[in-house]
């Protein structure tokens, strides 16, 4: 991975973390208006993208964006249905969900079978 992509990922991660901290600490600042939605949109999408393996980048990005929007809409609907609207609870739920998907990704990647070349003796079918 190139150095500039690594720097961009770190900056995005720090911005998302700052957005979550600002909401959870209930800090009223203009930066919260930008960083909180960034957290809410990036974290679920990035977690889903991490689960997708060996896909083309456009499909992965599309599925991640759609999943992120769907997760946020379902969370908002559930909070409204149960009369439990709370920005803090929403951010905490998204954070926990993102962490849960990260754990699944780490477990899935550890147990994924290694690829066997098709022309090897183990890959041939008889």
Secondary structure, DSSP 8 states (H G I E B T S, - for coil): --HHHHHHHHHHHHHHHHHHHHHHTT---TTHHHHHHHHHHHHHHHHHHHH--S--HHHHHHHHHHHHHHHHHHHHHHHHHTT---HHHHHHHHHHHHHHHHHHHHHHHHH------TTSTTT---
